[in-house]
Amino acid sequence: MKIALDAMGGDFGPDPLVAGADMARRDFGAEVVLVGDPALIRERLEALSIASDFEIVEAKDVIAMTEKASDVRRRRESTVWVASELVKKGLVDGAVSAGHSGASLAAAMWVLGRLDGVERPTIGTVLPSRTGHFILVDGGANVDCKPSHLVSFARMGRLLARHLFSLPDPRVSVLSNGEEETKGNELVQKTIGLLRGEGESDSGFSWFSGPIESRDIFSGETDVVVCDGFVGNVVLKEAEGLAQTIMGMMREAATSDLRSKIGGLLLKPALSRMKKRLDYAEYGGAPLLGVGGLFVICHGRSNALAIKNAIGMADRLAKSDLTGALRREMSSPGHREAVG
């Protein structure tokens, strides 16, 4: 598979991006096309002692983190726009960017378009659970949603869980303020009604597990958690902050006195494994679901490991033809009937 990488986006410049591309090439065998300023990319490859045999596609512009996402529409020489066009033209099988996430979302939507049957594309974010992983949709693409949007997110998130986790029948839950179906705001209530088939017998909804509370989403009870992008983004940032806080508190506790230091040394291998599971870099990025091509959005602070894993995710999803599966699912009569 050929994956285009925005080699200019991200908070730390090209170095972790090209280093991650080199790691992905060596570890996954992925063919990576670097998009950006050719002279600067070659300079950084040489500085990092990385082989300069990457294919490079020129893009003269970069959307800065402080700029408006909508600017990308008139800046068609920007890295995210050029990467999206490479996907649309079939010159690559997917694209990855750690640049301006809003601009990446906008470029992918305008260039690749929405799949038939998709009202709103969504971001599917992978998070750790006690038993493995789960998908959170929406991770921040859509702040204001209708129930039909959340039904689409559920279907697309379920397909992503199949392709990423090799699950034959992923369980889907709607995030609510209680596990009882009588709880939740109007959006949650109406979404539950649609996913239940509004009283009709429809095997297409057999995978819906009902509402789930935020305290239970990391327990392993479900494979896909559905919510609007406002709530989803709050959950993601809270989870990231909580993980960092817990690890910091454990480090402080393990070095507070001599006895704790000895215990900390004994626990170090286990704590290292735990840290790895909580590190967002291990998951790479989050695919944008519902557009006419594969596009993976990464954290702006992504290091080389995160970029490597994002490229690996894109490579795997391209090989499994996630976009084709989404196109068939979302254009099916069953989906149209479900969202009304």
C-alpha positions as CSV (number, residue, x, y, z in Angstrom):
1,M,0.0,0.0,0.0
2,K,1.1,3.6,-0.7
3,I,0.4,6.1,2.0
4,A,0.9,9.9,1.7
5,L,2.3,11.7,4.7
6,D,1.9,15.4,5.3
7,A,5.6,15.9,6.1
8,M,5.2,19.5,7.2
9,G,2.3,19.4,9.7
10,G,2.6,18.9,13.4
11,D,3.9,20.9,16.4
12,F,7.5,19.8,16.1
13,G,8.3,20.3,12.4
14,P,9.3,17.6,9.9
15,D,11.8,15.6,12.0
16,P,9.4,13.3,13.9
17,L,7.3,13.0,10.7
18,V,10.1,11.8,8.4
19,A,11.6,9.6,11.2
20,G,8.2,8.0,11.7
21,A,7.9,7.4,7.9
22,D,11.2,5.7,8.0
23,M,10.2,3.5,10.9
24,A,6.9,2.6,9.2
25,R,8.8,1.6,6.1
26,R,11.1,-0.6,8.0
27,D,8.6,-2.1,10.4
28,F,5.5,-2.4,8.3
29,G,6.9,-2.4,4.7
30,A,4.7,0.5,3.9
31,E,5.5,2.7,0.9
32,V,5.3,6.3,2.1
33,V,5.1,9.3,-0.1
34,L,6.2,12.5,1.7
35,V,4.2,15.7,0.9
36,G,5.8,19.1,1.4
37,D,8.8,21.2,0.6
38,P,11.2,18.8,-1.2
39,A,14.4,20.8,-0.3
40,L,13.5,20.9,3.4
41,I,12.5,17.3,3.5
42,R,15.7,16.1,1.8
43,E,17.7,18.3,4.3
44,R,16.0,16.7,7.3
45,L,16.4,13.2,5.9
46,E,20.1,13.8,5.5
47,A,20.4,15.4,9.0
48,L,18.7,12.4,10.6
49,S,20.8,9.9,8.5
50,I,17.7,8.5,6.8
51,A,17.9,7.1,3.3
52,S,16.7,9.8,0.8
53,D,14.9,7.4,-1.5
54,F,11.4,8.4,-0.5
55,E,9.1,9.6,-3.2
56,I,8.4,13.3,-2.5
57,V,5.4,15.3,-3.8
58,E,5.8,19.1,-3.6
59,A,3.3,21.2,-1.7
60,K,4.3,24.8,-1.3
61,D,1.9,25.8,1.6
62,V,1.2,24.6,5.1
63,I,-1.9,25.5,7.2
64,A,-0.6,26.6,10.6
65,M,-2.3,25.5,13.8
66,T,-3.4,29.1,14.5
67,E,-5.1,29.6,11.2
68,K,-8.7,28.9,10.3
69,A,-9.6,25.5,9.0
70,S,-11.7,27.0,6.3
71,D,-8.6,28.7,4.8
72,V,-7.7,25.3,3.2
73,R,-10.3,25.7,0.5
74,R,-8.5,28.6,-1.1
75,R,-5.0,27.2,-0.4
76,R,-4.9,24.3,-2.7
77,E,-1.1,24.0,-2.6
78,S,-1.2,23.2,1.1
79,T,0.1,19.8,2.3
80,V,-3.3,18.5,3.5
81,W,-5.0,19.5,0.3
82,V,-2.3,17.9,-1.9
83,A,-2.3,14.7,0.2
84,S,-6.1,14.5,-0.2
85,E,-5.8,14.9,-4.0
86,L,-3.3,12.1,-4.2
87,V,-5.9,9.8,-2.5
88,K,-8.7,11.1,-4.8
89,K,-6.6,10.5,-7.9
90,G,-5.7,7.0,-6.8
91,L,-2.0,7.7,-6.7
92,V,-1.9,6.6,-3.0
93,D,-4.1,4.4,-0.9
94,G,-4.5,6.7,2.1
95,A,-3.2,9.8,3.7
96,V,-1.9,10.7,7.2
97,S,-1.5,14.2,8.7
98,A,-0.5,15.5,12.2
99,G,-1.2,19.1,11.0
100,H,-4.2,21.3,11.7
101,S,-6.9,18.7,12.4
102,G,-9.7,21.1,11.3
103,A,-7.9,21.8,8.0
104,S,-7.3,18.0,7.5
105,L,-11.0,17.4,8.1
106,A,-12.1,20.2,5.7
107,A,-9.6,19.2,3.0
108,A,-10.7,15.5,3.1
109,M,-14.4,16.5,2.9
110,W,-14.0,18.9,0.1
111,V,-11.6,16.9,-2.0
112,L,-12.8,13.3,-1.3
113,G,-16.4,14.2,-0.7
114,R,-18.9,12.3,1.5
115,L,-19.9,8.8,0.9
116,D,-23.5,8.2,-0.3
117,G,-25.7,8.0,2.7
118,V,-23.4,9.9,5.1
119,E,-24.7,13.2,6.4
120,R,-21.7,13.9,8.5
121,P,-18.2,12.2,8.5
122,T,-16.9,11.3,11.9
123,I,-13.6,10.7,13.6
124,G,-13.1,7.2,15.0
125,T,-10.6,7.3,17.9
126,V,-9.0,4.2,19.4
127,L,-8.8,4.1,23.2
128,P,-7.6,1.4,25.6
129,S,-9.9,-0.7,27.8
130,R,-9.3,-3.3,30.5
131,T,-9.7,-6.1,27.9
132,G,-8.2,-4.4,24.8
133,H,-9.5,-1.4,22.9
134,F,-12.6,0.4,21.9
135,I,-13.6,3.0,19.3
136,L,-15.0,6.4,20.3
137,V,-17.2,8.1,17.7
138,D,-17.3,11.1,17.3
139,G,-13.9,12.1,18.5
140,G,-14.5,15.8,17.7
141,A,-15.6,16.4,14.1
142,N,-19.2,17.3,14.8
143,V,-20.1,19.5,17.8
144,D,-23.9,19.7,17.1
145,C,-25.5,16.4,16.0
146,K,-28.9,15.0,15.1
147,P,-30.0,11.4,16.1
148,S,-29.6,10.3,12.5
149,H,-25.9,11.4,12.6
150,L,-25.3,9.3,15.7
151,V,-26.9,6.3,14.0
152,S,-24.4,6.7,11.1
153,F,-21.5,7.1,13.6
154,A,-22.6,3.8,15.2
155,R,-22.6,1.9,11.9
156,M,-19.3,3.4,10.7
157,G,-17.6,2.9,14.1
158,R,-18.8,-0.7,14.1
159,L,-17.2,-1.3,10.7
160,L,-13.9,0.3,11.9
161,A,-13.9,-2.0,15.0
162,R,-14.3,-5.0,12.6
163,H,-11.4,-3.9,10.4
164,L,-9.0,-2.8,13.2
165,F,-9.8,-5.4,15.9
166,S,-10.9,-8.3,13.7
167,L,-14.1,-8.6,15.7
168,P,-16.9,-10.5,13.9
169,D,-19.8,-8.7,15.8
170,P,-18.7,-5.6,17.6
171,R,-20.9,-4.3,20.4
172,V,-22.1,-0.7,20.2
173,S,-23.3,1.6,23.0
174,V,-24.5,5.2,23.3
175,L,-22.8,7.4,25.9
176,S,-25.3,8.6,28.4
177,N,-25.6,9.8,32.0
178,G,-27.0,6.4,33.1
179,E,-27.4,2.8,32.0
180,E,-31.2,3.0,32.0
181,E,-32.7,3.7,28.7
182,T,-35.0,6.3,30.3
183,K,-32.1,8.6,31.0
184,G,-30.1,10.9,28.7
185,N,-30.9,14.1,26.9
186,E,-33.2,14.4,23.9
187,L,-30.4,13.5,21.5
188,V,-29.5,10.3,23.4
189,Q,-33.1,9.3,23.8
190,K,-33.9,9.7,20.1
191,T,-30.7,7.9,19.0
192,I,-31.5,4.9,21.3
193,G,-35.0,4.8,19.7
194,L,-33.6,4.7,16.2
195,L,-31.0,2.0,17.1
196,R,-33.7,-0.1,18.7
197,G,-35.6,0.1,15.5
198,E,-38.4,2.2,17.2
199,G,-40.1,-0.9,18.2
200,E,-39.8,-2.7,14.9
201,S,-38.2,-6.1,14.7
202,D,-35.0,-5.5,12.8
203,S,-32.0,-7.8,13.1
204,G,-29.8,-5.0,11.9
205,F,-29.9,-3.5,15.4
206,S,-29.0,-6.6,17.2
207,W,-25.5,-5.3,17.8
208,F,-26.8,-2.3,19.9
209,S,-26.0,-2.9,23.6
210,G,-27.9,0.2,24.9
211,P,-26.6,3.2,26.8
212,I,-23.4,3.2,28.8
213,E,-22.1,5.5,31.5
214,S,-18.7,7.3,31.1
215,R,-17.3,5.4,34.1
216,D,-17.8,2.1,32.2
217,I,-16.5,2.9,28.7
218,F,-13.0,1.7,29.7
219,S,-14.2,-1.5,31.3
220,G,-14.3,-3.6,28.1
221,E,-18.1,-3.9,28.2
222,T,-18.4,-2.5,24.7
223,D,-16.4,-2.1,21.5
224,V,-17.8,1.1,20.1
225,V,-19.0,4.2,22.1
226,V,-21.2,6.7,20.3
227,C,-21.6,10.4,21.2
228,D,-21.6,13.8,19.5
229,G,-18.2,15.4,18.8
230,F,-18.4,17.9,21.7
231,V,-18.8,15.2,24.3
232,G,-16.3,12.9,22.5
233,N,-13.6,15.5,22.5
234,V,-14.2,16.2,26.2
235,V,-13.9,12.5,26.9
236,L,-10.6,12.2,24.9
237,K,-9.0,15.2,26.6
238,E,-10.1,14.1,30.0
239,A,-8.8,10.6,29.4
240,E,-5.4,11.9,28.2
241,G,-5.1,14.3,31.1
242,L,-6.2,11.6,33.7
243,A,-3.7,9.1,32.3
244,Q,-0.8,11.6,32.5
245,T,-1.9,12.5,36.1
246,I,-2.1,8.9,37.3
247,M,1.3,8.1,35.8
248,G,2.8,11.2,37.4
249,M,1.3,10.4,40.8
250,M,2.6,6.8,40.6
251,R,6.1,8.1,39.7
252,E,6.0,10.4,42.7
253,A,4.8,7.7,45.0
254,A,7.5,5.3,43.8
255,T,10.3,7.7,44.6
256,S,9.0,9.3,47.9
257,D,11.3,7.2,50.2
258,L,13.8,4.3,50.2
259,R,11.1,1.6,50.6
260,S,9.0,3.1,47.8
261,K,12.1,3.3,45.5
262,I,12.8,-0.4,46.1
263,G,9.1,-1.3,45.4
264,G,9.2,1.0,42.4
265,L,12.1,-0.9,40.9
266,L,10.2,-4.2,41.3
267,L,7.1,-2.7,39.7
268,K,9.0,-1.0,36.9
269,P,8.4,-3.6,34.2
270,A,4.6,-3.7,35.0
271,L,4.4,0.1,35.1
272,S,6.2,0.3,31.7
273,R,3.7,-2.0,30.2
274,M,0.9,0.1,31.7
275,K,2.4,3.3,30.4
276,K,2.6,1.8,26.9
277,R,-1.1,0.9,26.9
278,L,-2.0,4.4,28.0
279,D,0.3,6.2,25.5
280,Y,-1.6,7.7,22.6
281,A,1.5,7.3,20.4
282,E,0.9,3.5,20.4
283,Y,-2.4,4.1,18.6
284,G,-1.1,6.5,16.0
285,G,-4.1,8.4,14.7
286,A,-7.8,8.4,14.2
287,P,-9.4,7.7,10.8
288,L,-11.9,10.0,9.3
289,L,-15.0,7.9,8.5
290,G,-17.5,8.7,5.8
291,V,-15.4,10.4,3.2
292,G,-14.5,8.9,-0.2
293,G,-11.0,7.8,0.7
294,L,-8.8,6.9,3.6
295,F,-7.5,9.8,5.7
296,V,-5.9,9.4,9.2
297,I,-5.7,12.4,11.5
298,C,-3.0,12.5,14.2
299,H,-2.3,14.4,17.3
300,G,-0.4,17.7,16.7
301,R,2.2,16.6,19.3
302,S,2.8,13.2,17.6
303,N,6.3,11.9,17.9
304,A,8.0,9.5,15.5
305,L,6.4,6.4,17.1
306,A,2.9,7.9,16.8
307,I,3.5,8.7,13.1
308,K,4.8,5.2,12.5
309,N,1.7,3.7,14.0
310,A,-0.6,6.0,12.2
311,I,1.0,5.0,8.9
312,G,0.7,1.4,10.0
313,M,-3.0,1.9,10.7
314,A,-3.6,3.5,7.3
315,D,-1.7,0.7,5.6
316,R,-3.8,-1.9,7.4
317,L,-7.1,-0.2,6.7
318,A,-6.2,0.3,3.1
319,K,-5.4,-3.4,2.7
320,S,-8.7,-4.3,4.3
321,D,-10.6,-1.8,2.1
322,L,-12.3,0.0,4.9
323,T,-13.5,2.7,2.5
324,G,-15.2,0.2,0.2
325,A,-16.9,-1.5,3.2
326,L,-18.2,1.9,4.5
327,R,-19.5,2.8,1.0
328,R,-21.5,-0.5,0.8
329,E,-22.8,-0.2,4.4
330,M,-23.9,3.5,4.2
331,S,-25.6,3.2,0.9
332,S,-27.6,0.1,1.9
333,P,-31.4,0.3,2.1
334,G,-31.1,-0.8,5.8
335,H,-29.1,2.3,6.7
336,R,-31.4,4.6,4.8
337,E,-34.4,3.1,6.6
338,A,-32.7,3.4,10.0
339,V,-32.0,7.1,9.8
340,G,-35.4,7.9,8.2
